[in-house]
Amino acid sequence: MKLAKKMTAILLTSAIFIPFHSEAKASSCEVDSQNLIEINKLLTDKAKEFSIPPEVVKAIALRENDTWDQSKVSDDDGDGHPDGIGLMQVTDTGTGGVHFDKDKLKNDVCYNVEAGLTILEDKWRNSPIPVVNHSERNVIENWYFAIMAYNGIVPSNSPIDKSGNINDDAYQNVVYDYIDKYSFLSDYPLKRLAFKVGDFSYDPNDGQSFRFIKKEFTEGRKLTRSSLNFNEENIATTVDSVNFYIDSQGINKAGTLSKNTLVDVLDEKHNTQEKGFTSDRHWVRYNVKVLDGSNRVGYVASSYLQPVTSRISGNTRYDTAVEISKEGWFEGAETVVIAVGDNFPDALAGTTIAQSYNAPILLTESKKLNNKTKNEVKRLKAKHAIILGGASAVSAEVEKTLENLGLDTQRLSGSDRYRTAIDVAKHLSQKQTSNKAILATGANFPDSLAIAPYAAENGIPIFLSNQDKDSIDSETLKLLNQKEEVLIVGDKGVVSEKIVNSIRTKTTRIGGKDRYDTAKKIIEQLDLGQHDAYVATGLNFADALTGASLAGKRQSPILFSKEKELPSSMNQLIRNRKFSNLTILGGVDVVGTDNALANAANTAW
């Protein structure tokens, strides 16, 4: 990349979290650097590999190199040393302790693109930039400051000037303009973050000085997800009226789809219009089935689509937990939380502890750690493992396997599920304190997991009551009475009035006629979620447990569905709360209500 002049040196001081891809892998890529369609595919494929929206990567490439010319070498200051090499205009100085081979940057377009994305990934992870909207990677607006850092954290890239006027010439603003114009055809523009003069501090006469005063930006409006990352798990909606074609090249028009038409994406293939292709043709066409009752099949431009439903799943509950971990912790995690995958009691209180460590929850069989979970622990580069439950739940053999992987282990457990919840709460109190507590039944999982994202986000411990004995443990009661308020989850049939009356501090009950209605009331009464929600089966605990850690991280609620039927309470909730983007957890064999979910969410568009 061509760095802005006088870039502050702090950008290159942190070691990048993942190493640059091997030379063998980079040089094995067979791409004709003179063929723009092949370059377009290369940029898309590498963006997906790095989990970066392809729209961002293509726009940066265009900003750096307006003809996508791999042979381009820039020497803007005439000092004889390149300021930018190849497609991504990278220099051999590297980033985060990773140095690049100058000859490969010039001669190998695949190596050049990987180098550019390694730099961008380093800026996302390690630059001293603000966080945007919990840093979900597939949301394009969240990349604003990483794009700035790719060019340089310098006054010329300040989002606004000293008077508060938008700096249209800032590198990241130009890149965003390109995304609007060439990926979305300006029909669905990106949301611009609201900046104030006090958000930044810099001396216009000193290019070395630029500081972020505000460390986090939260945008309440509906943001833009990549429309170049669709696969066969997605249902999308049209954000405006759009031409519908029989063929992928856009020659034979079969009509027009009106705004807010749902389409089922049939595969992830990018169909590029080859005739007259140029470096600013960033959108593609997807093969879709129209969900208006006609079941027409054809092609629609990506620039007019936004996802309504997507899915995170694996072949088993253990695999789904791994996929959730990859989605939420792509950059890695120092700590993992380990729970047994075939029973819920010891894991019910675990979401809050996972959030306190910014850790995913992974599932294990009682007697052994399966290979996929083991490989995910390695990918995360985890150093610590918190095990939920005693050796009868998660065996000493599993603990030993984790230790052999180089992890320190800590077990949170008690003589039963109620005591385990107490041990988790006591451990949590050493890291953070809350003046609230949550009490739910220990006899079943839905109520605890429905409120788990809220508990995780706010650091609130979850305690369990014994429905059979119509009582709570004396130690649980003692800890509850130390709080200012206890949220009782579930109606009187699951947490009795006798139990509630034994609590001396303030209590607030949130309960419904069934698990689905209780989940609805939790979200309504606590005012949870804005635009996004996760959906898990209400009939089994595993996906909701591991998904709750991701939902808490992204400040989104968990909804429950039956296998083939969306409960009316959930349907009504989605429509009333205007949830427009739903992520389904688990396979179609556990949640097969995609169409019903999409129809409910589409009303928010």
Buried (B, 14 or more C-beta within 10 A) or exposed (E): BBBBEBBBEEBBEBEBBBEBBEEEEBEEBEBEBEEBEBBBBBBBBBBBEBBBBBBBBBBBBBBBBEEBBBEBBBEEEEEEEBBBBBBBBBBBEBBBEBEBBBEBBBBBBBBBBBBBBBBBBBBBBBBBBBEBBBBBBBBBBBBBBBBBBBBBBBBBBBBBEEEEEEBEEBBBBBBBBBBBBBBBBEEBBBBBBEBEEEBBEBEEEEBEBBEBEEEEBEBEEBBBBBBBBBEEBBBBBBBEBBBBBBEBBBEEEBEEBEEBBBBBBBEBBBBBBEEEBEBBBBBBBBBBBBBEEEEBBBBBBBBBBBBBBBBBBBEBBBBBBBBBBBBBBBBEBEBBBBBBBEBBBBBBBBBBBBBBBEBBBBBBBBEEBBEBBBEBBEBBEBEBBBBBBBBEBBBEEBBEBBEEBEBEBEBBBBEBBBBBBBBBBEBBBEEEEBEBBBBBBBBBBBBBBBBBBBBBBBBBBBBBBBBEEEBBBEBBBEBBEEBEBBBBBBBEEBBBEEBBEBBEBEBEBBBBEBBBBBBBBBBBEBEBBBBBBBBBBBBBBBBBBBBBBBBBBBBBBBBBBBBEEBBEBBBEBBBEBBBBBBBBBBBBEBBBBBBBBBBBBBEBB
